């Protein structure tokens, strides 16, 4: 297992931080987010949107700490949690596909799959299961 944090891992964490920050902001403004998914804005959807925003905020902060960390062991659990969250997120997207505007859910699904691939590659490289892409 590589003790140092690889460049690919740092890049994954910073990309996730930037995109996560964007999603955090969007979901904290349900008047923008709900119509993107074809959902009417009301107190219930606003509360759910802000709850999802809080989830994104938490994951975004962990990616910032992952980027700032010096050793893999400091952030290994973050990568594992991200992988688990992303797998379950893909399942939820598939189950709920018909409830949303097709364009928005497809874009969200694509972003989720891309992050799953990035975090899987991060984990596999850091654990030296596959060869390092960038040193």
C-alpha positions as CSV (number, residue, x, y, z in Angstrom):
1,X,0.0,0.0,0.0
2,X,1.3,3.4,-1.0
3,X,1.6,5.6,2.1
4,X,1.9,8.8,0.2
5,X,-1.1,10.3,-1.5
6,X,-0.7,9.9,-5.2
7,X,-1.2,12.8,-7.6
8,X,-4.2,11.1,-9.1
9,X,-5.8,10.9,-5.7
10,X,-5.2,14.6,-5.1
11,X,-6.8,15.4,-8.5
12,X,-9.8,13.2,-7.7
13,X,-10.3,14.9,-4.4
14,X,-10.0,18.4,-5.8
15,X,-12.4,17.7,-8.7
16,X,-14.9,16.2,-6.3
17,X,-14.6,19.2,-4.0
18,X,-15.3,21.7,-6.9
19,X,-18.2,19.7,-8.3
20,X,-19.5,19.0,-4.8
21,X,-19.4,22.6,-3.9
22,X,-21.5,23.4,-7.0
23,X,-24.1,20.8,-6.1
24,X,-24.2,21.9,-2.5
25,X,-25.0,25.5,-3.6
26,X,-27.6,24.3,-6.1
27,X,-29.4,22.1,-3.7
28,X,-29.5,24.8,-1.1
29,X,-31.4,26.9,-3.6
30,X,-34.4,24.6,-4.4
31,X,-36.0,27.3,-6.6
32,X,-33.3,26.5,-9.1
33,X,-32.8,22.8,-8.5
34,X,-36.3,21.5,-8.3
35,X,-37.4,22.7,-11.7
36,X,-34.2,21.1,-13.2
37,X,-35.5,17.7,-12.1
38,X,-39.1,18.6,-13.1
39,X,-40.3,18.9,-9.5
40,X,-42.7,21.6,-8.3
41,X,-41.3,23.8,-5.6
42,X,-43.1,23.5,-2.3
43,X,-42.1,23.3,1.4
44,X,-41.6,19.5,1.2
45,X,-39.4,19.6,-1.9
46,X,-37.5,22.6,-0.5
47,X,-36.8,20.7,2.7
48,X,-35.7,17.6,0.8
49,X,-33.5,19.7,-1.5
50,X,-31.7,21.3,1.4
51,X,-31.3,17.9,3.1
52,X,-29.6,16.7,-0.1
53,X,-27.5,19.9,-0.1
54,X,-26.4,19.1,3.4
55,X,-25.3,15.6,2.3
56,X,-23.3,17.2,-0.6
57,X,-21.8,19.7,1.9
58,X,-20.6,16.9,4.1
59,X,-19.0,14.9,1.3
60,X,-17.5,18.1,-0.2
61,X,-15.8,18.9,3.1
62,X,-14.3,15.3,3.3
63,X,-12.9,15.8,-0.2
64,X,-11.3,19.1,0.9
65,X,-9.6,17.2,3.8
66,X,-8.7,14.4,1.5
67,X,-6.9,16.9,-0.8
68,X,-5.1,18.5,2.2
69,X,-4.1,15.2,3.8
70,X,-0.5,14.0,3.6
71,X,-0.9,10.3,3.9
72,X,-3.3,7.7,2.4
73,X,-4.2,6.2,5.7
74,X,-5.7,9.6,6.7
75,X,-8.2,9.5,3.9
76,X,-8.6,5.8,3.0
77,X,-12.0,5.6,4.8
78,X,-13.2,8.7,2.9
79,X,-12.5,7.0,-0.4
80,X,-14.3,3.8,0.7
81,X,-17.3,5.8,1.9
82,X,-17.4,7.7,-1.4
83,X,-17.4,4.4,-3.3
84,X,-20.2,3.0,-1.2
85,X,-22.2,6.3,-1.5
86,X,-21.8,6.4,-5.3
87,X,-22.8,2.7,-5.8
88,X,-26.0,3.2,-3.7
89,X,-26.5,6.5,-5.6
90,X,-26.4,4.7,-8.9
91,X,-29.0,2.2,-7.7
92,X,-31.2,5.0,-6.5
93,X,-30.9,6.8,-9.8
94,X,-32.0,3.6,-11.7
95,X,-34.9,2.9,-9.3
96,X,-36.1,6.5,-9.5
97,X,-35.4,7.2,-13.1
98,X,-39.0,7.6,-14.2
99,X,-39.8,10.2,-11.5
100,X,-37.5,12.9,-12.9
101,X,-36.9,14.9,-16.0
102,X,-34.9,12.5,-18.2
103,X,-32.1,15.0,-19.1
104,X,-31.4,16.0,-15.5
105,X,-31.3,12.4,-14.2
106,X,-29.1,11.2,-17.0
107,X,-26.6,14.0,-16.4
108,X,-26.7,13.3,-12.7
109,X,-26.2,9.6,-13.4
110,X,-23.2,10.3,-15.7
111,X,-21.6,12.5,-13.1
112,X,-22.1,9.8,-10.4
113,X,-20.6,7.1,-12.7
114,X,-17.6,9.3,-13.5
115,X,-16.9,9.9,-9.7
116,X,-17.4,6.2,-9.0
117,X,-14.7,5.4,-11.6
118,X,-12.4,8.1,-10.2
119,X,-12.7,6.9,-6.6
120,X,-12.4,3.2,-7.6
121,X,-9.2,4.1,-9.5
122,X,-8.0,6.1,-6.6
123,X,-8.5,3.3,-4.2
124,X,-7.1,0.6,-6.4
125,X,-3.9,2.7,-7.1
126,X,-3.4,3.7,-3.5
127,X,-3.7,0.1,-2.4
128,X,-1.3,-0.9,-5.2
129,X,-3.9,-3.3,-6.7
130,X,-3.4,-1.6,-10.1
131,X,-0.4,0.3,-11.5
132,X,-0.2,4.0,-10.7
133,X,-1.5,6.3,-13.6
134,X,0.4,9.4,-12.4
135,X,3.1,9.7,-9.8
